[in-house]
Amino acid sequence: MTVPAAVEDLLRTLAPQVLGTLVRRHGAFDACEDAVQEALLAAAVQWPEDGVPENPRGWLLTVATRRLTDQWRSERARRDREAAVFTKERGDEAGPPPGEDDRPGDRDDTLTLLFLCCHPALSPPSQVALTLRAVGGLTTVQIARAFLVPEATMAQRVSRAKQKIKASGARFAPPPPEERDERLRAVLHVLYLIFNEGYTASSGPDLQRADLTSEAIRLARALHRLLPDDGEVSGLLALMLLTDARRAARSGDGGLLIPLTEQDRTLWNRDAIDEGTALITDALTWSPPGPYQLQAAIAAVHAEAARPEDTDWPQILALYRLLSHLSTQSKSPNPMVTLNEAVAVAMVDGPSAGLDLLRPLADDDRMSGHHRLAAVRAHLLEMAGDADAAREAYRQAARITTSLPERRYLESRAARLNR
């Protein structure tokens, strides 16, 4: 079944609004989410044939409410008092007529829904899966395909996540003030994970998956509309735009990865760069810098350079050092920050200084078996002129990575050193 892009975009936009309304009215997140998925499927089948209804949100809400009522009727033993009252009052014509819940100014529950999907009771993979399904409007099949896992595996992951939400007793309401900042960080982290998986796929034959990066940017835009005065929300959206702007230049013939220094910068998306630069420039004028803002600022410095040799590496190093300082202050310092900082140090102070910064990471369990540590080490060894050690490090990184494009790139670097 092929759904027109305009219809698919509309459904993804409406999905969290309809789900939020249902859960706010009736609770039972798991049952409401299933009902919305059925309504989305019905719309995907009917709208391309019959046309988009005059009030698409009301249509989806009506269909989802009727599905929910049918489910409660067929499971009388599980029906609670609200469902019984609901059924008695609504009868066979369950659900509001189209338009009743699409009044101007009707509340948007997308942010509350994001907080619920990123509940601390869930693991990060479960948070990602539930966010893509409930807020992104993706089907289980689409999510499974994006993450290269069997549909049954992803279905179990989503089901377990909904069960944990139910068991936790979480209410469909904004988190209390003392939990809000931490829960918002979880939401931002989940959107960041979705974007990263799309920008550089962790496994499989493709370097990047535009469907995931586009969805992450769409959700980040929605979050920014809801929280325009949060500097880190602005920073994350800016980071995504500035990073995704390089997508067309990141791969060549056969999908071979092209590193930043060798990319054709005329292929970069200048509109996305201008938008991202404006966002981060504005945010840094009124918000204390956070990790996403600093990463966006680094991406903006790269984007300003017309040629690799024009890159302001001292400024990038200063930003990485500030980012490293923030990371050290957190409960769990991020070794990836140190990894990137080592490259900036090498560009400013020479490869030996960068290699010195990398050494402690070999004892970090999170990085000791990660291909990126070996790849960065290989790059710095090559800069230092140690071809033999660089070649072995490239080969080591190629053996570890599960991404086929990255493996081919690393093997090609090793082969070039052989020549």
GUBAMAR-484881 format. One line per 3 residues: number of its first residue (from 1); their letters; for each residue x, y, z of N, C-alpha, C. Coordinates in steps of 0.2 Angstrom, whole numbers, plus 5000, padded with zeros to 4 digits. Each point is the difference from the previous one (the first is absolute). Example, Ala and Ser with C-alpha at 12.3 -4.5 7.8 and 13.67 -1.06 7.14 Angstrom:
2
1	as	5066,4972,5039,4996,5006,5000,5004,5006,5000 | 4998,5005,4996,5004,5006,5001,4996,5005,5003
//
This chain:
419
1	mtv	5004,4994,5000,4996,5006,5000,5004,5006,5000 | 5000,5004,4995,5003,5007,4999,4996,5005,5002 | 5002,5004,5005,4996,5006,5003,5003,5006,4997
4	paa	4997,5005,4997,5003,5006,4998,5003,5004,5005 | 5006,5003,4999,5004,5003,5005,4996,5005,5004 | 4996,5004,4996,4996,5005,5004,4995,4997,5005
7	ved	4997,4994,4998,4996,4997,5005,5004,4997,5006 | 5005,4997,4998,5005,4997,5006,5002,5006,5004 | 5002,5006,4998,5002,5005,5004,4995,5003,5004
10	llr	4994,5000,4998,4994,5002,5004,4998,4995,5005 | 5001,4994,4999,4998,4995,5005,5005,5000,5005 | 5006,5001,4999,5006,5000,5005,4999,5007,5004
13	tla	4998,5005,4997,4998,5006,5004,4994,4999,5005 | 4995,4997,4997,4994,4999,5004,5000,4995,5006 | 5005,4995,4998,5000,4994,5005,5001,5002,5007
16	pqv	5005,5004,5002,5000,5001,5007,4995,5004,5003 | 4997,5005,4996,4994,5004,5002,4994,4995,5002 | 4999,4996,4996,4994,4995,5001,5001,4996,5006
19	lgt	5006,4997,5000,5002,4995,5006,5000,5004,5006 | 5002,5006,5000,5000,5004,5006,4993,5002,5003 | 4996,5001,4995,4993,5002,5002,4996,4993,5003
22	lvr	5001,4995,4997,4998,4993,5002,5002,4999,5007 | 5007,5000,5001,5003,4998,5007,4997,5005,5005 | 5000,5006,4998,4998,5005,5005,4993,4999,5003
25	rhg	4995,4998,4995,4993,4998,5002,4999,4994,5003 | 5004,4995,4998,4998,4993,5002,5006,4996,5004 | 5006,5003,5000,5005,4996,5003,5002,4994,4995
28	afd	5003,4995,5003,5001,4994,4997,5004,5001,4993 | 5006,5002,5002,5005,5002,4994,5000,4994,4995 | 5001,4994,5002,5001,4995,4996,4994,4999,4995
31	ace	4994,5000,5003,4994,4999,4996,4999,5005,4995 | 5001,5006,5002,4999,5006,4996,5005,5000,4994 | 5007,4998,5002,5005,5000,4995,4998,4995,4994
34	dav	4998,4994,5002,4998,4995,4995,4994,5003,4996 | 4995,5003,5003,4994,5003,4996,5003,5005,4995 | 5004,5005,5002,5003,5005,4996,5003,4997,4994
37	qea	5004,4994,5001,5004,4997,4995,4995,4997,4995 | 4994,4997,5002,4995,4998,4996,4997,5005,4996 | 4999,5006,5003,4997,5006,4996,5005,5002,4995
40	lla	5006,5001,5001,5005,5002,4996,5000,4995,4994 | 5000,4993,5001,5000,4996,4995,4994,5000,4995 | 4994,5001,5003,4994,5001,4997,5000,5007,4995
43	aav	5003,5005,5003,5001,5006,4996,5005,4999,4994 | 5005,4996,5001,5005,4999,4995,4997,4996,4994 | 4995,4996,5002,4996,4996,4995,4995,5005,4996
46	qwp	4996,5003,5004,4994,5004,4997,5002,5007,4997 | 5004,5003,5004,5001,5007,4997,5003,5001,4993 | 5005,4996,4998,5002,5000,4993,4995,4999,4995
49	edg	4995,4996,5002,4994,4998,4995,4995,5005,5001 | 4997,5002,5006,4994,5004,5001,5002,5007,5001 | 5006,5002,5001,5002,5007,5001,5001,5001,5007
52	vpe	5004,5005,5002,5001,5002,5007,4993,5003,5002 | 4997,4998,5006,4994,5003,5002,5001,5007,5002 | 4995,5004,5001,5000,5007,5001,5003,5001,5007
55	npr	4999,4996,5005,5003,5001,5006,5004,4993,5002 | 5006,4999,4998,5003,4994,5000,5002,4998,5008 | 5001,5005,5004,5001,4999,5007,4994,4997,5003
58	gwl	4994,5003,4999,4994,4997,5003,4998,4993,4997 | 5002,4999,4994,4999,4994,4997,5004,4994,5003 | 5006,5002,5001,5004,4995,5004,4998,4999,5007
61	ltv	4998,5005,5003,4998,5000,5007,4993,4995,5001 | 4996,5001,4995,4994,4997,5000,5001,4992,4999 | 5004,4998,4995,5002,4993,4999,5003,4997,5005
64	atr	5005,5004,5003,5004,4997,5006,4996,4999,5006 | 4995,5005,5001,4996,4999,5006,4995,4994,4999 | 4998,4999,4994,4995,4994,4999,5004,4994,5001
67	rlt	5006,4999,4997,5005,4994,5001,5001,4999,5008 | 5001,5006,5003,5001,4999,5008,4994,4997,5003 | 4994,5003,4998,4994,4997,5003,4998,4993,4998
70	dqw	5002,4998,4994,4999,4993,4998,5004,4996,5004 | 5006,5002,5001,5005,4996,5004,4998,4999,5007 | 4997,5005,5003,4998,5000,5007,4994,4996,5001
73	rse	4995,5000,4995,4994,4996,5000,5002,4992,4999 | 5005,4999,4997,5002,4993,4999,5004,4997,5005 | 5002,5004,5005,5004,4998,5006,4997,5003,5006
76	rar	4994,4997,5001,4996,5003,5006,5003,4999,5006 | 5004,4995,5001,5003,4999,5007,5005,5005,5001 | 5003,5003,4995,5005,5005,5001,4998,5007,5000
79	rdr	4993,5001,4999,4997,5007,4999,5000,5003,5007 | 5003,5006,5001,4999,5003,5006,4994,5005,5000 | 4999,5003,5006,4994,5004,5001,5000,5006,4994
82	eaa	5005,5003,4999,5000,5005,4995,4998,4997,4993 | 5002,4994,4998,4998,4997,4994,4993,4999,5000 | 4997,4997,5006,4993,4998,5000,4996,5007,4999
85	vft	5002,5005,5003,4996,5006,5000,5000,5003,4992 | 5007,4999,4998,5001,5003,4993,4995,4996,4995 | 5000,4993,5001,4996,4996,4995,4993,5002,5001
88	ker	4997,5000,5006,4993,5002,5001,4998,5006,4997 | 5004,5006,5001,4999,5006,4997,5000,5001,4993 | 5005,4996,4997,5001,5001,4993,4996,4995,4996
91	gde	4999,4994,5002,4996,4995,4997,5004,4998,4993 | 4996,4998,4995,5002,4998,4994,5004,5006,4996 | 4998,5006,5002,5003,5006,4996,5006,5002,5004
94	agp	5004,4996,5002,5006,5002,5004,5004,5005,4996 | 5003,5005,5004,5005,5005,4997,4996,5006,4998 | 5004,5005,5000,4997,5007,4998,4999,5000,4993
97	ppg	4995,5004,4997,5000,5001,4993,5006,5004,4998 | 5002,4999,4993,5006,5003,4998,4999,5008,5001 | 5005,5002,5003,5001,5008,5001,4999,5001,5007
100	edd	4997,4996,5004,4998,5002,5007,5007,5001,5004 | 5005,4996,4998,5006,5001,5004,5005,5003,4996 | 4998,5004,4995,5005,5003,4996,4999,5008,5000
103	rpg	4997,5002,5006,4999,5007,5001,5007,5004,5000 | 4999,5006,4997,5006,5005,5001,5002,5000,5007 | 5007,5000,5001,5002,5000,5007,5000,4994,5004
106	drd	4997,4994,4997,5000,4994,5004,5007,4998,5002 | 5001,4998,5006,5007,4999,5003,5003,4995,4996 | 5007,5001,4999,5004,4995,4997,5004,4996,5006
109	dtl	4999,4994,5000,5003,4995,5005,5007,4997,4998 | 5003,5002,4994,5006,4997,4998,5005,5000,5005 | 5001,5006,5003,5006,5000,5005,4999,4995,5006
112	tll	4994,5000,5002,4998,4995,5006,5001,4993,4997 | 4998,4999,4994,5001,4993,4997,5007,4998,5000 | 5004,5005,4998,5008,4999,4999,5002,4998,5007
115	flc	4998,5004,5005,5003,4998,5007,4998,4993,5002 | 4994,4998,4998,4997,4993,5002,5004,4995,4996 | 5002,5001,4994,5003,4995,4996,5008,4999,5003
118	chp	5002,5006,5003,5007,5000,5002,5000,4999,5008 | 4995,4996,5002,5000,4999,5007,5006,4996,5003 | 5003,5002,5006,5006,4997,5002,5000,4993,5002
121	als	4993,4997,5000,5000,4993,5001,5002,4996,4994 | 5001,5003,4994,5001,4997,4994,5008,5001,4998 | 5002,4995,4997,5007,5000,4997,5000,5004,4994
124	pps	5006,5003,4998,5001,5005,4995,4997,4996,4993 | 5002,4994,4999,4997,4997,4993,4992,5000,5001 | 4997,4999,5005,4993,5000,5001,4997,5007,4999
127	qva	5004,5004,5003,4997,5007,4999,5000,5002,4993 | 5006,4999,4996,5000,5001,4993,4994,4997,4996 | 4999,4993,5002,4995,4997,4996,4993,5003,5001
130	ltl	4999,5001,5007,4993,5003,5002,4999,5007,4997 | 5005,5004,5000,5000,5007,4997,4998,5000,4993 | 5004,4995,4996,4999,5000,4993,4993,4998,4998
133	rav	4997,4995,5004,4994,4997,4999,4994,5005,5002 | 5000,5002,5007,4995,5004,5002,5000,5007,4998 | 5006,5003,5000,5000,5008,4998,5002,5000,4993
136	ggl	5004,4996,4997,5002,5000,4993,4995,4997,4995 | 4995,4996,5003,4995,4997,4996,5003,4995,4995 | 5006,4997,5001,5002,4995,4996,4997,4993,5003
139	ttv	5000,4996,4995,4997,4993,5002,5006,4996,5002 | 4998,4994,5004,5006,4996,5002,5004,4997,4995 | 4997,4999,4994,5004,4998,4994,5005,5005,4998
142	qia	4998,5006,5000,5004,5005,4997,5006,5001,5005 | 4999,5000,5007,5005,5001,5005,5005,4994,5000 | 4997,4994,4999,5004,4994,4999,5005,5000,4994
145	raf	4997,5003,4995,5004,5000,4994,5006,5005,5001 | 4998,5006,5003,5005,5005,5001,5006,4998,5004 | 4999,4995,5005,5005,4998,5005,5002,4993,4998
148	lvp	4998,4998,4994,5003,4993,4998,4999,4994,5005 | 4994,5000,5003,4998,4995,5004,4994,4997,4998 | 4998,4993,5001,4994,4997,4998,4994,5004,5003
151	eat	4995,5000,4996,4994,5003,5003,4997,4997,5006 | 5001,4994,5001,4998,4997,5007,5004,5002,5006 | 5006,5001,4998,5004,5003,5006,4998,5007,5002
154	maq	4999,5004,4995,4998,5007,5001,4993,5000,5003 | 4996,4996,4998,4993,5000,5003,5000,4998,5007 | 5005,4995,5002,5001,4999,5007,5002,5006,5004
157	rvs	5005,5003,4997,5003,5006,5003,4995,5005,5002 | 4996,5002,4995,4994,5005,5001,4995,4997,5005 | 4998,4994,5000,4995,4997,5004,5003,5000,5007
160	rak	5006,4998,5001,5003,5001,5007,5001,5007,5003 | 5001,5005,4995,5000,5007,5002,4994,5002,5003 | 4994,4998,4996,4994,5002,5002,4998,4997,5007
163	qki	5002,4994,5001,4998,4996,5006,5004,5004,5006 | 5006,5002,4999,5004,5003,5005,4997,5007,5002 | 4997,5003,4995,4997,5007,5001,4994,4999,5004
166	kas	4996,4994,4999,4994,4999,5004,5002,4998,5007 | 5005,4995,5000,5002,4998,5007,5003,5005,5004 | 5003,5005,4997,5003,5006,5004,4994,5004,5003
169	gar	4994,5000,4998,4995,5004,5002,5001,5007,4998 | 5003,5001,4994,5001,5007,4998,4994,5003,4998 | 4999,5006,5001,4994,5004,4998,5001,5004,4994
172	fap	4995,5001,4996,5001,5005,4994,4999,5007,5002 | 5006,5002,5003,5000,5007,5002,5008,5002,5000 | 5001,5007,4999,5007,5002,5000,5003,4998,5007
175	ppp	5007,4999,4999,5003,4998,5007,5000,5005,5005 | 5001,4999,5006,5000,5005,5005,5006,5004,4999 | 5000,5006,5002,5006,5005,4999,5007,4997,5002
178	eer	5000,4997,5005,5007,4997,5002,5002,4995,4995 | 4996,4997,4996,5002,4995,4995,5001,5002,4993 | 4997,5006,4999,4999,5002,4993,5007,5001,4996
181	der	5005,5003,5003,5006,5000,4997,5003,4994,4998 | 5000,4995,5005,5003,4993,4998,4996,4997,4995 | 4994,5000,5000,4995,4997,4995,5001,5003,4993
184	lra	5001,5007,5000,5001,5003,4994,5007,4998,4997 | 5005,4999,5004,5007,4997,4998,4999,4994,4996 | 4995,4995,5003,4999,4994,4998,4997,5000,4993
187	vlh	4995,5005,4999,4997,5001,4994,5005,5002,4994 | 5004,5005,5002,5005,5003,4995,5005,4994,4998 | 5002,4996,5005,5005,4994,4999,4996,4995,4995
190	vly	4994,4999,5001,4997,4995,4996,5000,5003,4992 | 4998,5006,5000,5000,5003,4993,5007,5000,4997 | 5005,5001,5004,5007,5000,4998,5002,4993,4998
193	lif	4998,4995,5003,5001,4993,4998,4997,4998,4994 | 4994,5003,4999,4996,4998,4993,5004,5003,4995 | 5002,5007,5001,5004,5003,4994,5006,4997,4999
196	neg	5004,4998,5005,5007,4997,4999,4999,4993,4996 | 4995,4996,5002,4999,4994,4997,4999,5001,4992 | 4996,5005,4999,4998,5002,4993,5006,5003,4996
199	yta	5004,5004,5003,5006,5003,4997,5006,4996,4999 | 5001,4995,5005,5005,4995,4999,4998,4994,5002 | 4997,4996,4996,4997,4993,5002,5005,4996,5004
202	ssg	4998,4997,5005,5005,4996,5004,5001,4994,4997 | 4996,4997,4996,5001,4994,4997,4996,5000,4993 | 5002,4995,4996,4997,4999,4994,5003,5003,4994
205	pdl	4997,4999,4994,5004,5002,4993,5000,5008,4999 | 4995,5004,5003,5000,5007,4999,5003,5004,5005 | 5003,5005,4997,5004,5005,5004,4995,5004,5005
208	qra	4995,5002,4997,4995,5004,5003,4993,4999,4998 | 4995,5001,5004,4993,4999,4999,4996,5007,5001 | 4999,5003,4994,4996,5006,5000,4994,5000,5003
211	dlt	4996,4995,5000,4994,4999,5004,5000,5002,5007 | 5005,4997,5003,5001,5001,5007,5003,5007,5002 | 5005,5003,4996,5002,5007,5001,4994,5005,4999
214	sea	4996,4999,4995,4995,5004,4999,4995,5000,5005 | 4998,4994,5003,4995,4999,5005,5003,5004,5007 | 5007,4999,5001,5002,5003,5006,5000,5008,4999
217	irl	5001,5002,4994,5000,5008,4999,4993,5002,5001 | 4995,4996,4997,4993,5002,5001,4998,5000,5007 | 5002,4995,5004,4998,5000,5007,5003,5006,5004
220	ara	5007,5001,4998,5003,5006,5004,4997,5006,4998 | 4998,5001,4994,4996,5006,4998,4994,5001,5004 | 4996,4995,5001,4994,5000,5004,5002,5002,5007
223	lhr	5005,4997,5003,5002,5001,5007,5002,5008,5000 | 5003,5002,4995,5003,5007,5000,4994,5005,5000 | 4994,4998,4997,4994,5004,4999,4997,5000,5007
226	llp	5000,4995,5004,4997,4999,5007,5005,5004,5005 | 5006,5000,4999,5005,5002,5005,5005,5005,4997 | 4998,5006,4997,5004,5004,4996,5005,5003,5004
229	ddg	4999,5001,5007,5005,5003,5004,5005,4996,5004 | 5000,4994,4998,5005,4995,5003,5006,5000,4995 | 5006,5002,5003,5006,5000,4996,5002,4993,4997
232	evs	5000,4995,5004,5002,4994,4998,4995,4997,4995 | 4994,5001,5000,4996,4998,4994,5002,5003,4994 | 5001,5007,5000,5002,5004,4994,5007,4997,4998
235	gll	5004,4998,5005,5007,4997,4998,4999,4994,4996 | 4996,4995,5003,4999,4994,4997,4998,5000,4993 | 4995,5005,4999,4997,5001,4993,5005,5003,4995
238	alm	5004,5004,5003,5006,5003,4996,5005,4995,4998 | 5002,4996,5005,5005,4995,4999,4997,4995,4994 | 4994,4998,5000,4997,4995,4995,5000,5004,4994
241	llt	4998,5006,4999,5000,5003,4994,5007,5001,4997 | 5005,5002,5004,5007,5001,4997,5003,4994,4998 | 4999,4995,5004,5003,4993,4998,4997,4997,4994
244	dar	4993,5000,5000,4996,4997,4994,5002,5004,4994 | 5002,5006,5000,5001,5004,4995,5006,4997,4995 | 5004,4996,5003,5006,4997,4997,4998,4993,4997
247	raa	4994,4998,5000,4998,4993,4998,5002,4999,4993 | 4998,5004,4996,5001,4999,4992,5008,4999,4999 | 5004,5003,5004,5007,4999,4998,5004,4995,5004
250	rsg	4996,4996,5004,5004,4995,5004,5001,4993,4997 | 4998,4999,4994,5001,4994,4997,5001,5001,4993 | 5004,4995,4997,5001,5001,4993,4998,4994,4996
253	dgg	5003,4998,4995,4998,4994,4996,5000,4994,5004 | 4995,4996,4999,4999,4994,5004,4999,5001,5007 | 4998,5006,5002,4999,5001,5007,5006,5001,5005
256	lli	5006,5001,4997,5006,5000,5004,5000,5006,5004 | 5001,5000,5006,5001,5006,5005,5005,5005,4998 | 4998,5006,5000,5005,5005,4998,5001,5005,5007
259	plt	5006,5000,5002,5001,5004,5007,4999,5007,4999 | 4999,5004,5005,4998,5007,5000,5005,5004,4996 | 5007,4998,5001,5005,5004,4996,5000,4999,4993
262	eqd	4997,4995,4997,5000,4998,4993,4994,5002,4997 | 4995,5002,5003,4993,5001,4997,5000,5006,4996 | 4995,5000,4995,4999,5005,4995,4995,5005,5004
265	rtl	5003,5005,5002,4995,5005,5004,4995,5003,4996 | 5001,5000,4994,4994,5003,4996,4994,4996,5000 | 5000,4994,5002,4995,4996,5001,4996,5001,5007
268	wnr	5003,5003,5004,4997,5002,5007,4994,5004,4999 | 4995,4998,5004,4993,5004,5000,5001,5007,5003 | 5001,5005,4997,5001,5007,5003,4994,5002,5003
271	dai	4994,4998,4998,4994,5003,5004,5000,4997,5007 | 5001,4993,5000,5000,4997,5007,5006,5003,5004 | 5006,5001,4997,5005,5003,5004,4998,5007,5002
274	deg	4997,5004,4996,4998,5007,5002,4995,5000,5006 | 4995,4995,4999,4995,4999,5006,5003,4998,5006 | 5005,4995,5000,5003,4997,5006,5005,5005,5003
277	tal	5003,5004,4996,5005,5005,5003,4996,5006,5003 | 4994,5002,4997,4996,5005,5003,4998,4998,5007 | 4997,4993,5000,4998,4998,5006,5005,5000,5006
280	itd	5006,4997,4998,5005,4999,5006,5003,5007,5002 | 5000,5005,4995,5003,5006,5001,4995,5004,5005 | 4994,4999,4999,4995,5004,5004,5000,4996,5007
283	alt	5000,4994,5000,4999,4996,5007,5006,5002,5004 | 5006,5001,4997,5006,5001,5005,5000,5007,5002 | 4996,5004,4998,4999,5007,5002,4996,5001,5007
286	wsp	4996,4995,5001,4995,5001,5006,5000,4994,5004 | 5003,4994,4998,5000,4994,5004,5007,4998,5002 | 5001,4997,5006,5006,4997,5002,5002,4994,4996
289	pgp	5006,5000,4997,5001,4995,4995,5000,4993,5003 | 4996,4995,4997,5000,4993,5002,5003,4996,4995 | 5000,4993,5001,5004,4996,4995,4997,5000,4993
292	yql	4994,5001,4999,4997,5000,4993,5002,5007,4997 | 4999,5005,5003,5002,5006,4998,5008,5001,4998 | 5004,4997,5004,5007,5000,4998,5002,4995,4994
295	qaa	4996,4995,5000,5001,4996,4994,4998,5003,4993 | 4994,5004,5001,4998,5003,4994,5004,5006,4998 | 5003,5003,5005,5005,5006,4999,5006,4997,4996
298	iaa	5003,4994,5002,5005,4997,4997,4998,4998,4993 | 4994,4997,4999,4998,4999,4993,4999,5006,4996 | 4999,5006,5003,4999,5006,4996,5007,5003,4998
301	vha	5005,4999,5004,5007,5002,4998,5002,4996,4994 | 4999,4993,5000,5002,4996,4994,4996,5003,4994 | 4994,5002,5001,4995,5002,4994,5003,5006,4998
304	eaa	5003,5005,5004,5002,5006,4997,5006,5000,4996 | 5004,4994,5000,5006,5000,4996,4999,4997,4993 | 5002,5005,4995,4999,4998,4993,5004,4994,4998
307	rpe	5006,5000,5003,5005,4994,4999,5002,4997,5006 | 5002,4994,5000,5003,4997,5006,5005,5004,5004 | 5005,5003,4996,5005,5003,5003,4998,5007,5003
310	dtd	4994,5002,4999,4997,5006,5003,4997,4999,5007 | 5000,4994,5002,4996,4998,5006,5004,5004,5006 | 4996,5003,5004,5003,5003,5006,5000,4995,5006
313	wpq	5006,4996,4999,5001,4994,5005,5001,5003,5007 | 5003,5005,5001,5001,5003,5007,4993,5001,5003 | 4996,5003,4997,4993,5001,5002,4996,4994,5002
316	ila	5001,4995,4995,4997,4994,5001,5003,4996,5007 | 5006,5001,5000,5004,4997,5006,4997,5003,5007 | 4999,5007,5000,4998,5003,5005,4993,4998,5002
319	lyr	4996,4999,4995,4993,4997,5001,5000,4993,5003 | 5004,4996,4997,5001,4993,5003,5002,5000,5007 | 5004,5004,5002,5003,5000,5007,4994,5003,5004
322	lls	4996,5004,4998,4994,5002,5004,4995,4994,5001 | 4999,4997,4994,4996,4994,5000,5003,4995,5005 | 5006,4999,4999,5003,4995,5005,4999,5002,5007
325	hls	5001,5006,5001,4999,5002,5007,4993,4999,5003 | 4995,5001,4996,4993,4999,5001,4999,4992,5001 | 5003,4996,4996,5000,4993,5000,5003,4997,5007
328	tqs	5005,5003,5002,5004,4998,5006,4995,5001,5006 | 4997,5006,5000,4995,5002,5005,4994,4995,5001 | 4998,4997,4995,4995,4995,5000,5001,4994,5003
331	ksp	4995,4996,5002,5001,4994,5004,5004,4995,4995 | 4999,5000,4994,5003,4995,4995,5004,5004,4995 | 5006,5002,5000,5004,5003,4995,4999,4996,4993
334	npm	5000,5004,4995,4999,4997,4993,5007,4999,4997 | 5002,4994,4999,5006,4998,4997,5000,5003,4993 | 4994,5000,4996,5000,5002,4993,5003,5008,5000
337	vtl	4998,5003,5005,5003,5007,5000,5007,5000,5000 | 5003,4996,5004,5008,5000,5000,5002,4998,4994 | 4997,4995,4996,5002,4997,4994,5000,5006,4995
340	nea	4995,5004,4999,5000,5006,4996,5005,5005,5002 | 5000,5001,5006,5005,5005,5002,5007,4998,4998 | 5002,4994,5000,5007,4998,4998,5001,5002,4993
343	vav	4995,4999,4996,5001,5002,4993,5002,5008,5000 | 4996,5004,5003,5001,5007,5000,5007,5002,5003 | 5002,4996,5005,5006,5001,5003,5006,4999,4995
346	amv	4999,4994,4996,5005,4999,4995,5000,5005,4995 | 4995,5003,4998,5000,5005,4995,5003,5006,5002 | 5000,5002,5007,5003,5006,5003,5007,4999,5002
349	dgp	5001,4994,5004,5006,4999,5003,5004,4995,4998 | 4998,4996,4995,5003,4995,4996,4998,4993,5003 | 5001,4995,4995,4997,4993,5001,5002,4997,5007
352	sag	5006,5001,5002,5003,4997,5006,4995,5002,5006 | 4999,5007,5000,4995,5002,5006,4994,4997,5000 | 4997,4999,4994,4993,4997,4999,5001,4992,5002
355	ldl	5005,4997,4998,5001,4993,5002,5001,4999,5008 | 5003,5005,5003,5000,5000,5007,4994,5000,5004 | 4995,5004,4997,4993,5001,5003,4996,4994,4999
358	lrp	5002,4996,4995,4996,4994,4998,5002,4994,5005 | 5006,5000,5003,5002,4994,5003,4996,4998,5006 | 4997,5004,5004,4996,4998,5006,4994,4997,4997
361	lad	4997,5001,4994,4994,4997,4998,5001,4992,4999 | 5006,4998,4999,5001,4993,4999,4998,4996,5006 | 5000,5003,5006,4998,4997,5006,4992,5001,5002
364	ddr	4997,5004,4996,4993,5001,5001,4996,4995,4997 | 4996,4996,5004,4996,4994,4997,4995,5002,4994 | 4998,5007,5001,4995,5002,4994,5004,5001,4994
367	msg	5006,5001,5000,5004,5002,4994,5005,4994,4997 | 5002,4996,5005,5006,4996,4998,4999,4995,4994 | 4993,4998,4999,4999,4996,4995,4996,5004,4994
370	hhr	5000,5006,5001,4996,5004,4995,5004,5002,4994 | 4998,4999,4994,5004,5001,4994,5002,5007,4999 | 4996,5005,5002,5002,5007,4999,5006,5002,5004
373	laa	5002,4996,5006,5006,5002,5003,5006,4997,4996 | 4999,4995,4997,5006,4997,4995,5000,5004,4994 | 4994,5003,4997,5001,5004,4994,5003,5006,5001
376	vra	4998,5004,5006,5003,5006,5001,5008,4999,5002 | 5001,4995,5003,5007,4999,5002,5004,4999,4993 | 4997,4996,4996,5003,4999,4993,5002,5006,4996
379	hll	4994,5004,5001,5001,5007,4996,5006,5004,5003 | 5000,5000,5007,5006,5004,5003,5006,4997,4998 | 5001,4994,5000,5006,4996,4999,5002,5002,4993
382	ema	4995,5000,4995,5002,5001,4993,5003,5008,5000 | 4996,5004,5004,5003,5007,5000,5007,5001,5002 | 5001,4995,5005,5007,5000,5003,5005,4997,4996
385	gda	4998,4997,4994,5005,4997,4996,5002,4992,5002 | 4996,4997,5004,5001,4993,5002,4996,4996,4996 | 5002,4998,4994,4995,4997,4995,4999,4993,5003
388	daa	5004,4996,5002,4999,4993,5002,4995,5000,5006 | 5001,5004,5005,4995,5000,5006,4993,5003,4998 | 5000,5005,4995,4994,5002,4998,4996,4995,4996
391	rea	5004,4996,4996,4997,4995,4995,4997,4995,5005 | 5003,4998,5005,4997,4994,5005,4994,5003,5003 | 5000,5006,5002,4995,5003,5004,4994,5001,4995
394	yrq	5001,5002,4994,4994,5000,4995,4997,4993,4999 | 5004,4995,5000,4998,4993,4999,4996,4998,5006 | 5003,5002,5006,4996,4998,5006,4993,5003,5001
397	aar	5000,5007,4998,4993,5003,5000,4996,4997,4995 | 5002,4998,4994,4996,4996,4995,4997,4994,5002 | 5004,4996,5004,4998,4994,5003,4994,5001,5005
400	itt	5000,5005,5003,4996,5001,5006,4993,5003,4997 | 5000,5005,4996,4994,5003,4998,4995,4995,4997 | 4993,5001,5001,4995,4996,4997,4997,5004,4994
403	slp	5003,5006,4998,4997,5004,4994,5004,4998,4994 | 4997,4998,4995,5004,4998,4994,5003,5006,4997 | 4997,5006,4999,5003,5005,4997,5006,5002,5004
406	err	5000,5001,5006,5006,5002,5004,5005,4994,5000 | 4998,4994,4999,5005,4995,5000,5004,5001,4993 | 4997,5001,4995,5003,5001,4993,5004,5006,5000
409	yle	4998,5005,5004,5004,5006,5000,5007,4999,5004 | 4999,4997,5006,5006,4998,5004,5005,4996,4996 | 4997,4995,4997,5004,4995,4996,5004,5004,4994
412	sra	4997,5005,4997,5003,5003,4995,5005,5005,5003 | 5000,5002,5006,5005,5004,5003,5006,4996,5001 | 4999,4994,5003,5005,4995,5001,5004,4998,4994
415	arl	4996,4999,4994,5003,4998,4994,5004,5006,4997 | 4998,5006,5001,5003,5006,4997,5007,5000,5004 | 5001,4999,5006,5006,5000,5004,5005,4994,4997
418	nr	4997,4995,4998,5004,4994,4997,5003,5003,4994 | 4997,5004,4996,5003,5002,4994,5005,5005,5001
//
